[in-house]
Amino acid sequence: MADRDAHVAAVAALAEPTRRRLYEHVARSPEPLSRDDVAGATGVPRPTAAFHLDRLVADGLLDVHYARRSGRTGPGAGRPAKLYRRAESAVAVSLPPRQYDLAGDLLASSVVEAERSGERPAAVLARRAFQRGRELGDGTSGTDRAAALRVLEEAGFEPRADGEAVVLANCPFHVLAQQYTELVCGMNRRFLEGVLDAVSDAGLTALLRPEPGLCCVRLEPSEGHAANC
């Protein structure tokens, strides 16, 4: 959730027209640019350019490094210039939340492992999805149903109580699931099974139950468990 909030803040920063213009100028440049470079090229006063450039750095959209552009070193070479360039990390906001980077990583790594091992790609994908879900579940505090639902909320599944069961109002892999339903919904189910395996007292079982407008997986109470939320 913290990453998502940071991405939203970064995108919101570009709503300011001058700031967006400065960002686009730096992003298009093949070389890092100084404040003077940016101010001169865009016609924005240097103090204003400096303010917006540093705001873009704080929001994770630009990176900073220092270099002596004269090439001289040693005494008398002057202070290194503060230079700006587009940040290496990507910023993306999707509403409703999507996790295509996660799906891409699982699918690509599964193909690579399958080619090396000779195992069926779908079997490798199921195992990797379960492991990734378990890693996500291991990172939460608590072991009950409420803890599991917090994990799923942060992952973008939008869990909603439906009697003793839980429906997932959003599929983070929506477009892929529409095009490659059997493969992606199977991956999704194994991912959620991994989360529930890590959150040991969640009392829920992941079942494929496609319904219009919902994730293809529905969480039903495990045998001997009642809802506790």
C-alpha positions as a printed NumPy array, in Angstrom:
array([[  0.   ,   0.   ,   0.   ],
       [  2.893,   2.375,   0.729],
       [  4.258,   1.832,  -2.795],
       [  0.85 ,   2.51 ,  -4.287],
       [  0.483,   5.728,  -2.277],
       [  3.925,   6.852,  -3.447],
       [  3.02 ,   6.136,  -7.078],
       [ -0.224,   8.089,  -6.773],
       [  1.683,  11.032,  -5.28 ],
       [  4.228,  10.877,  -8.109],
       [  1.567,  10.925, -10.801],
       [ -0.275,  13.721,  -8.99 ],
       [  2.922,  15.773,  -9.024],
       [  2.792,  15.836, -12.821],
       [ -0.636,  17.511, -12.769],
       [  1.197,  20.839, -12.314],
       [  1.857,  22.016, -15.924],
       [  5.3  ,  23.557, -15.396],
       [  6.519,  20.579, -13.436],
       [  5.279,  18.2  , -16.126],
       [  7.013,  20.25 , -18.839],
       [ 10.309,  20.135, -16.954],
       [  9.964,  16.402, -16.355],
       [  9.291,  15.726, -20.032],
       [ 12.304,  17.829, -21.047],
       [ 14.647,  15.926, -18.714],
       [ 13.118,  12.55 , -19.64 ],
       [ 13.721,  13.146, -23.362],
       [ 17.348,  14.177, -22.901],
       [ 19.981,  11.492, -23.61 ],
       [ 22.304,  13.178, -21.114],
       [ 21.736,  14.354, -17.517],
       [ 20.874,  18.046, -17.28 ],
       [ 21.673,  20.761, -14.763],
       [ 19.267,  23.333, -13.409],
       [ 20.772,  25.903, -15.761],
       [ 20.325,  23.553, -18.733],
       [ 16.654,  23.012, -17.928],
       [ 15.91 ,  26.648, -17.143],
       [ 17.616,  27.843, -20.337],
       [ 15.886,  25.327, -22.59 ],
       [ 12.392,  25.789, -21.182],
       [ 12.411,  29.492, -20.347],
       [ 11.476,  28.78 , -16.727],
       [ 13.298,  30.977, -14.163],
       [ 16.15 ,  29.078, -12.527],
       [ 14.748,  29.217,  -8.937],
       [ 11.399,  27.917, -10.185],
       [ 13.099,  25.181, -12.213],
       [ 15.197,  24.172,  -9.199],
       [ 12.093,  23.925,  -7.004],
       [ 10.2  ,  21.73 ,  -9.454],
       [ 13.2  ,  19.536, -10.291],
       [ 13.824,  18.804,  -6.623],
       [ 10.131,  18.059,  -6.127],
       [ 10.351,  15.549,  -8.987],
       [ 13.343,  13.949,  -7.275],
       [ 11.443,  13.716,  -3.969],
       [  8.532,  12.027,  -5.772],
       [ 10.817,   9.434,  -7.358],
       [ 10.406,  10.661, -10.937],
       [ 13.941,  12.001, -11.384],
       [ 17.329,  10.841, -10.13 ],
       [ 20.247,  13.088,  -9.19 ],
       [ 23.957,  12.61 ,  -9.568],
       [ 26.946,  14.947,  -9.391],
       [ 29.719,  15.389, -11.96 ],
       [ 32.318,  17.955, -13.02 ],
       [ 31.305,  18.765, -16.548],
       [ 34.65 ,  20.403, -17.362],
       [ 36.406,  17.07 , -16.949],
       [ 38.97 ,  18.687, -14.64 ],
       [ 39.799,  17.176, -11.269],
       [ 41.741,  18.229,  -8.211],
       [ 42.111,  21.688,  -6.614],
       [ 40.549,  24.48 ,  -8.623],
       [ 38.305,  22.156, -10.603],
       [ 35.216,  23.624,  -8.964],
       [ 32.248,  21.956,  -7.344],
       [ 30.507,  19.086,  -9.146],
       [ 27.297,  20.096, -10.877],
       [ 23.973,  18.704,  -9.699],
       [ 22.522,  16.841, -12.668],
       [ 19.053,  15.394, -13.226],
       [ 17.93 ,  12.434, -15.29 ],
       [ 14.81 ,  10.304, -15.523],
       [ 14.525,   7.85 , -12.635],
       [ 15.318,   4.201, -13.365],
       [ 12.308,   2.964, -11.399],
       [  8.927,   2.903, -13.122],
       [  5.86 ,   4.686, -11.768],
       [  2.412,   3.338, -12.613],
       [ -1.07 ,   3.765, -11.189],
       [ -3.97 ,   1.527, -12.18 ],
       [ -7.558,   1.902, -11.055],
       [ -8.792,  -0.646, -10.221],
       [ -5.471,  -2.129,  -9.097],
       [ -3.691,  -4.448, -11.535],
       [ -0.638,  -6.654, -10.981],
       [  0.567,  -7.349, -14.51 ],
       [  4.193,  -7.006, -13.448],
       [  3.684,  -9.855, -10.974],
       [  1.939, -11.978, -13.602],
       [  4.684, -11.266, -16.133],
       [  7.418, -12.209, -13.672],
       [  5.675, -15.471, -12.725],
       [  4.957, -16.435, -16.326],
       [  8.414, -15.589, -17.678],
       [ 10.336, -17.226, -14.829],
       [  8.177, -20.339, -15.133],
       [  8.933, -20.701, -18.844],
       [ 12.662, -20.322, -18.197],
       [ 12.597, -22.94 , -15.423],
       [ 10.484, -25.314, -17.501],
       [ 12.89 , -25.126, -20.436],
       [ 15.767, -25.932, -18.099],
       [ 14.063, -28.73 , -16.164],
       [ 11.769, -30.263, -18.777],
       [  8.787, -29.898, -16.44 ],
       [  5.428, -28.716, -17.8  ],
       [  5.291, -24.886, -17.763],
       [  1.837, -24.909, -16.141],
       [  3.121, -27.079, -13.278],
       [  6.078, -24.755, -12.705],
       [  3.767, -21.741, -12.802],
       [  1.453, -23.292, -10.201],
       [  4.376, -23.954,  -7.872],
       [  5.9  , -20.506,  -8.326],
       [  2.554, -18.758,  -7.837],
       [  1.987, -20.654,  -4.586],
       [  5.479, -19.732,  -3.359],
       [  4.986, -16.07 ,  -4.217],
       [  1.64 , -15.986,  -2.425],
       [  3.207, -17.619,   0.598],
       [  5.965, -15.012,   0.654],
       [  3.31 , -12.289,   0.623],
       [  1.36 , -13.936,   3.433],
       [  4.511, -14.419,   5.506],
       [  5.022, -10.663,   5.513],
       [  1.871,  -9.883,   7.488],
       [  1.337,  -9.683,  11.219],
       [ -1.355, -11.966,  12.549],
       [ -2.579, -15.371,  11.455],
       [ -6.38 , -14.99 ,  11.443],
       [ -8.935, -14.204,   8.75 ],
       [ -8.661, -10.461,   9.267],
       [ -4.894, -10.662,   8.636],
       [ -5.464, -12.609,   5.42 ],
       [ -8.005, -10.067,   4.196],
       [ -5.579,  -7.222,   4.898],
       [ -2.986,  -8.937,   2.698],
       [ -5.502,  -9.415,  -0.097],
       [ -6.727,  -5.811,   0.176],
       [ -3.182,  -4.512,  -0.162],
       [ -2.611,  -6.824,  -3.146],
       [ -5.623,  -5.263,  -4.896],
       [ -8.151,  -8.118,  -4.655],
       [-10.761,  -5.999,  -2.817],
       [-12.123,  -8.809,  -0.571],
       [-15.755,  -8.497,   0.529],
       [-17.628, -10.669,   3.034],
       [-20.451, -12.744,   1.553],
       [-21.938, -14.556,   4.503],
       [-19.19 , -16.841,   5.805],
       [-17.423, -16.742,   2.44 ],
       [-15.328, -13.967,   0.873],
       [-15.709, -12.704,  -2.684],
       [-12.906, -10.85 ,  -4.427],
       [-14.37 ,  -7.811,  -6.159],
       [-11.27 ,  -7.145,  -8.284],
       [ -8.972,  -9.381, -10.31 ],
       [ -5.441,  -7.932, -10.452],
       [ -4.84 ,  -9.992, -13.613],
       [ -8.121,  -9.035, -15.32 ],
       [ -7.097,  -8.66 , -18.991],
       [ -4.827, -11.71 , -18.928],
       [ -7.537, -13.757, -17.211],
       [ -9.992, -12.848, -19.96 ],
       [ -7.607, -13.903, -22.715],
       [ -5.946, -16.931, -21.072],
       [ -8.589, -17.936, -18.566],
       [ -7.528, -21.454, -17.619],
       [ -3.833, -20.624, -17.242],
       [ -4.166, -17.291, -15.434],
       [ -7.083, -18.248, -13.191],
       [ -5.163, -21.359, -12.17 ],
       [ -2.132, -19.201, -11.364],
       [ -4.365, -16.828,  -9.417],
       [ -5.882, -19.632,  -7.369],
       [ -2.455, -21.057,  -6.472],
       [ -1.231, -17.57 ,  -5.533],
       [ -4.168, -17.141,  -3.16 ],
       [ -3.667, -20.643,  -1.763],
       [ -0.108, -19.618,  -0.925],
       [ -1.329, -16.557,   0.959],
       [ -3.846, -18.628,   2.921],
       [ -1.255, -21.298,   3.662],
       [  1.004, -18.657,   5.211],
       [ -1.816, -17.074,   7.236],
       [ -2.444, -20.325,   9.038],
       [ -5.647, -19.501,  10.958],
       [ -7.474, -17.705,   8.144],
       [ -9.936, -20.596,   7.918],
       [-10.468, -20.065,   4.184],
       [-10.067, -22.198,   1.069],
       [ -9.538, -20.785,  -2.425],
       [-11.926, -22.247,  -5.008],
       [-12.461, -21.466,  -8.673],
       [-15.959, -19.971,  -8.799],
       [-16.136, -17.522, -11.732],
       [-18.894, -14.915, -11.476],
       [-19.506, -11.874, -13.705],
       [-17.765,  -8.77 , -12.356],
       [-15.735, -10.675,  -9.748],
       [-12.397, -12.444,  -9.518],
       [-12.603, -16.071, -10.673],
       [-11.585, -17.261,  -7.191],
       [-13.957, -17.316,  -4.225],
       [-12.81 , -17.943,  -0.658],
       [-14.997, -20.402,   1.218],
       [-14.724, -21.373,   4.9  ],
       [-12.466, -24.35 ,   5.463],
       [-13.986, -27.383,   7.159],
       [-14.41 , -26.734,  10.852],
       [-13.993, -22.962,  10.555],
       [-16.606, -20.239,  10.822],
       [-16.268, -16.657,   9.726],
       [-14.478, -14.432,  12.187],
       [-14.693, -10.99 ,  10.721]])
